[in-house]
Amino acid sequence: MDNQEGAFSREELAQKLAGLKVLLVEDNQFNIMILEEELEDAIEPISITVANNGADAVELVKAQDFD
């Protein structure tokens, strides 16, 4: 941990989040590309499922578990 009580370094946080299963709800393709890249760079391994709208997201949550 960092010198601040309860704070994690970027590396420690990435280790704790490794294997995360994320549902990304976004309708803008450019934003999806940027968000996926940023998440994949920050957390390895990570599983990202994209829903393009709220209705799709609800159906995905009914069918799958996300963290």
Secondary structure as UniProt FT lines:
FT   TURN            5..6
FT   HELIX           10..17
FT   TURN            18..19
FT   STRAND          20..25
FT   HELIX           29..42
FT   STRAND          46..51
FT   HELIX           54..63
//
